[in-house]
Amino acid sequence: MKKNTIGVIGLAARARGIAIGTNQVLEAIRGKKAKLVLIACDVSDNTRKNLTDKANFYSAKIQETDITAEELGRAVGHSNTAAIAFTDINFVKAYEKSLLS
């Protein structure tokens, strides 16, 4: 399961269908472009609260994953990445489908 989900995240990153990192994710949420926000399992409480509060205020879907910040960063070609936001609904569908397999 984890390999498939990381593959979908990597594909979305190469297609520029995601916002990467806390600042870009917050901008995507504020601009109502974020379709689904994924938070790494090992982010700080402050970052988690900041992202969750902003997503709830702007009615963005948010999900905490079992993926670490290191694994998430590796999937998108960066160092540790606390969060990503899918900005394309088709990648959200692919991600949700990968969770089922």
SULZIMO-V340057 format. One record per backbone hydrogen bond with DSSP energy under -1.0 kcal/mol. CO is the residue of the C=O (numbers start at 1). NH is the residue of the N-H. If there is no record, write none. Layout:
# SULZIMO-V340057
co=[CO/CO]
nh=[NH/NH]
This chain:
# SULZIMO-V340057
co=[1/2/3/4/5/6/7/8/9/10/11/12/13/17/19/21/22/23/24/25/26/27/28/28/29/36/37/38/39/44/45/46/47/48/49/50/51/52/53/54/55/61/63/67/68/69/69/70/71/72/73/82/83/84/85/86/86/88/89/90/91/92/93/94/95]
nh=[5/6/7/8/9/10/11/12/13/14/15/17/16/87/85/25/26/27/28/29/30/31/33/34/32/86/63/84/65/48/49/50/51/52/53/54/55/56/57/58/60/37/39/41/72/73/81/74/75/76/78/40/21/38/19/35/36/92/93/94/95/96/97/98/99]
